[in-house]
């Protein structure tokens, strides 16, 4: 038995039974819900509580990130749409058509984050059009964060159910 075969027997390289996949899923969703349109959530809560300089900082960061998101969407939106659609379609066909587990895992990570990206662009457009301040700004950011968290919960649930199905189908003894 060579070293490579031993390593692959000790460490399960399948996606849904690999601890690193589940860690990356948790980190991805915790990061997505912490950074609201590019602004850390702790800064937003501090600004809501203390006001003043913190409120100004959040307003400036929101304006900067909203402008940045909208610029990227306008300049390279079409190219991004084509690449994302191609990638997700390829992963879906490879994963669910040809039963490649790694492609399934990447699809289950990428599809919900694509939805979050679309919601982020929508929120940025709303904030750019209305330019809310103070409590209204925080309410809009809270709505965006709650939407991302709901998508995250649904995504984690679906991914967990699919992963358990795959693990039960594969069998504990590799059969």
Secondary structure, 3 states (H helix, E strand, C coil): CCHHHHHHHHCCCCCCCCHHHHHHHHHHHHHHHHEECCEEHHHHHHHHHHCCHHHHHHHHHHHHHHHHHHHHHHHHHHHHHHHHHHHHHHHHHHHHHCCCHHHHHHHHHHHHHHHHHHHHHHHHHHHHHHCCCHHHHHHHHHHHHHHHHHHHHHHHHHHHHHHHHHHHHHCCCCC
